[in-house]
Amino acid sequence: MAVDAIAFDAVIIEWRGPPPYLFAVIPDEHIAVIRYAALSESYGWGVVPVTARIGATDFTTSLFPRDGGYLLPVKVAVQKAEAIAMGDRIAVTMRVGRPAR
């Protein structure tokens, strides 16, 4: 199920778990669309593959389910390329699904 790109602003948070440790919380207004797309795109365990863009940096990752919503992991390479730190406000554009081959 393809969905249009999702754009939002988020504040970077830290959450204990596997690296990268820094995440963007997906705003509530996008959760229903992501859940619908995940019906065909998720590969299990509740994680949802996405391609995302922060600043000039494109990357692939998987959203983590948390407290009825999702967290977008911000990879260390993206943190460095875009000078992102905990507490920063960022603009994200992402698309649910595996990257095109």
Residue pairs with C-beta under 8 A, 6 or more apart in sequence:
1 36
1 37
1 39
1 40
1 41
2 37
2 97
3 33
3 34
3 36
3 37
3 95
3 96
4 95
5 93
5 94
5 95
6 30
6 33
6 34
6 93
6 94
6 95
6 96
7 91
7 92
7 93
7 94
8 26
8 27
8 30
8 91
8 92
9 89
9 90
9 91
9 92
10 24
10 25
10 26
10 27
10 72
10 89
10 90
10 92
11 24
11 25
11 87
11 88
11 89
11 90
12 22
12 23
12 24
12 74
12 84
12 85
12 86
12 87
12 88
12 89
12 90
13 22
13 23
13 24
13 25
13 71
13 86
14 21
14 22
14 23
14 86
15 21
15 23
15 66
15 71
17 64
19 76
20 73
20 74
20 75
20 76
20 79
22 73
22 74
22 79
22 84
22 85
22 86
23 64
23 71
23 72
23 73
23 74
24 71
24 72
24 74
24 90
24 92
25 69
25 70
25 71
25 72
26 34
26 63
26 69
26 70
26 71
26 72
28 69
31 68
31 69
31 70
33 96
34 48
34 63
34 70
34 96
37 48
37 96
37 97
38 48
38 96
41 48
41 49
41 96
41 97
41 98
42 48
42 49
43 49
46 64
46 65
47 62
47 63
47 64
47 65
48 62
48 63
48 65
48 70
48 96
49 60
49 61
49 62
49 96
49 97
49 98
50 60
50 61
50 62
50 63
50 72
50 94
50 95
50 96
50 97
51 58
51 59
51 60
51 94
51 95
51 97
51 99
52 58
52 59
52 60
52 61
52 72
52 92
52 93
52 94
52 95
53 59
53 92
53 93
53 94
54 74
54 78
54 82
54 84
54 90
54 91
54 92
55 81
55 82
55 90
55 91
56 81
56 82
57 77
57 78
57 81
57 82
59 75
59 77
59 78
60 98
60 99
61 72
61 73
61 75
62 73
63 70
63 71
63 72
63 73
64 70
64 71
64 73
72 92
72 94
74 84
74 90
78 84
79 85
82 90
84 90
